[in-house]
Amino acid sequence: MSVNKKLRARILQFLEYMVAGGAYFWTGYLAFFLLDKGLHWNLFATTMVSNLIGWSVNFVLQRYWVFKNPRAKGHMGETTGRYIFITLVNFGLNYLILAGLKGIGITPYIGQFLSSGFFTVWNYLWYRFWVFPER
């Protein structure tokens, strides 16, 4: 594959990653709003459940669309385990970011946008090179 085609393929993959990330973000954000404002859950439970919903959407889109790889077919357990591991790390980081921002007076609704900037780059690198690597 020529350098130009590889570059286009990476750009397309990153754009797909952004769309899938957007689906994760907005699904989780809507769930966060409903759990927080509708059911008045605490920050930890709201963050956990809304992330679980978003992560489920994200995994399917990342695995079967963005980082699709026919040779990854027999590695579902390994891929899922890696995804769960990095997702748990992400949850801890995201909760700390949201709690820290809330502590200085920034609402979690704004904090979600701020933390998503960090996770956009962080997750792309983890997904591309470790969770869904080319085999």
Solvent accessible surface area in square Angstrom, and as a share of the most:
residue,aa,sasa,rsa
1,M,159,0.71
2,S,64,0.41
3,V,125,0.72
4,N,85,0.43
5,K,122,0.52
6,K,112,0.48
7,L,101,0.50
8,R,150,0.55
9,A,47,0.36
10,R,75,0.27
11,I,90,0.46
12,L,105,0.52
13,Q,23,0.10
14,F,74,0.31
15,L,101,0.50
16,E,22,0.10
17,Y,10,0.04
18,M,84,0.38
19,V,93,0.54
20,A,0,0.00
21,G,24,0.23
22,G,25,0.24
23,A,34,0.26
24,Y,55,0.21
25,F,29,0.12
26,W,142,0.50
27,T,43,0.25
28,G,9,0.09
29,Y,41,0.16
30,L,107,0.53
31,A,11,0.09
32,F,2,0.01
33,F,94,0.39
34,L,95,0.47
35,L,19,0.09
36,D,37,0.19
37,K,108,0.46
38,G,49,0.47
39,L,108,0.54
40,H,147,0.66
41,W,96,0.34
42,N,102,0.53
43,L,32,0.16
44,F,104,0.43
45,A,32,0.25
46,T,1,0.00
47,T,0,0.00
48,M,55,0.24
49,V,46,0.27
50,S,3,0.02
51,N,9,0.05
52,L,92,0.46
53,I,76,0.39
54,G,0,0.00
55,W,22,0.08
56,S,70,0.45
57,V,50,0.29
58,N,7,0.03
59,F,29,0.12
60,V,83,0.48
61,L,51,0.25
62,Q,1,0.00
63,R,18,0.06
64,Y,119,0.45
65,W,91,0.32
66,V,6,0.03
67,F,11,0.04
68,K,123,0.52
69,N,18,0.09
70,P,122,0.77
71,R,160,0.59
72,A,10,0.08
73,K,169,0.71
74,G,75,0.72
75,H,67,0.30
76,M,69,0.31
77,G,61,0.59
78,E,72,0.32
79,T,2,0.01
80,T,45,0.26
81,G,38,0.37
82,R,59,0.22
83,Y,11,0.04
84,I,92,0.47
85,F,113,0.47
86,I,2,0.01
87,T,7,0.04
88,L,102,0.51
89,V,54,0.31
90,N,11,0.05
91,F,18,0.07
92,G,32,0.31
93,L,60,0.30
94,N,11,0.06
95,Y,61,0.23
96,L,122,0.61
97,I,53,0.27
98,L,0,0.00
99,A,38,0.29
100,G,42,0.41
101,L,32,0.16
102,K,108,0.46
103,G,66,0.64
104,I,131,0.67
105,G,67,0.65
106,I,51,0.26
107,T,58,0.34
108,P,16,0.10
109,Y,36,0.14
110,I,90,0.46
111,G,0,0.00
112,Q,20,0.09
113,F,92,0.38
114,L,95,0.47
115,S,4,0.03
116,S,35,0.23
117,G,46,0.44
118,F,91,0.38
119,F,22,0.09
120,T,38,0.22
121,V,93,0.54
122,W,69,0.24
123,N,17,0.09
124,Y,25,0.10
125,L,91,0.45
126,W,91,0.32
127,Y,5,0.02
128,R,51,0.19
129,F,123,0.51
130,W,77,0.27
131,V,0,0.00
132,F,14,0.06
133,P,24,0.15
134,E,115,0.52
135,R,85,0.31
